[in-house]
């Protein structure tokens, strides 16, 4: 489903990603682990077209979304369209504080519906904005139930705990029905007691066959939920395989060193 080929990204003389290649099948969960500065977040930002790689290709479902050698794939109109294949849940929630929970979730789908109705005259079977808005709100209600926050639809972000805000952010990302849902260390900004509630939501999404990429420092969670693990170090994929291969029986000396530190101090 997702094919990443030889992605390279530099900031000035700092080469952050060095020919990164991997694939991900529909319904799989990929966990990316590694020390801070290893390139994990930059990789997610490249996949979501928030950064432009200097080299490589990104394909979804056999369709090439980005090709560093094809300038047309880097046009702003193409980038906006390609972003719809991915959803990104940030470390720090990034909810709009002036909007209620429901408004945060329906904002992007509403804007998309207006654009689709203008261009094509329909949006997911709706031919009017009123019909589209009703469908969008109904789907948002379903998503709020999925993340366990149906009763918070009219609350503002400031009235929610960090864990609740992150669960709203997950629902917001799901509202656009992305092919691949990406998480950038989704529990790093949370107190330890709130981490579990967010991880449980992500586990629940796995059971619904969502395709996900999770950058995380929660090694136990990665072991339990991921189908495959990538360990990144210095902008390279140092080791890749199943959780049993990478976490239980690592082959790389660098992977062993990284995991030993977590075993000693906890994650």
Secondary structure, DSSP 8 states (H G I E B T S, - for coil): -EEEEEEEEEETTEEEEEEEEEEE-TT-EEEEE--TTSSHHHHHHHHTTSS--SEEEEEETTEEEEETT-GGGGSHHHHHHHHTTEEEE-TT----TTSBHHHHHHHHHHHHHHHHHHHHS-BTTB-SHHHHHHHHHHHHHHHHHHTT-GGGTT-BGGGS-HHHHHHHHHHHHHTTT-SEEEEESTTTTS-HHHHHHHHHHHHHHHHTT--EEEE-S-HHHHHHH-SEEEEEETTEEEEEE-HIIIIIS--SHHHHHHHHHHHHH--
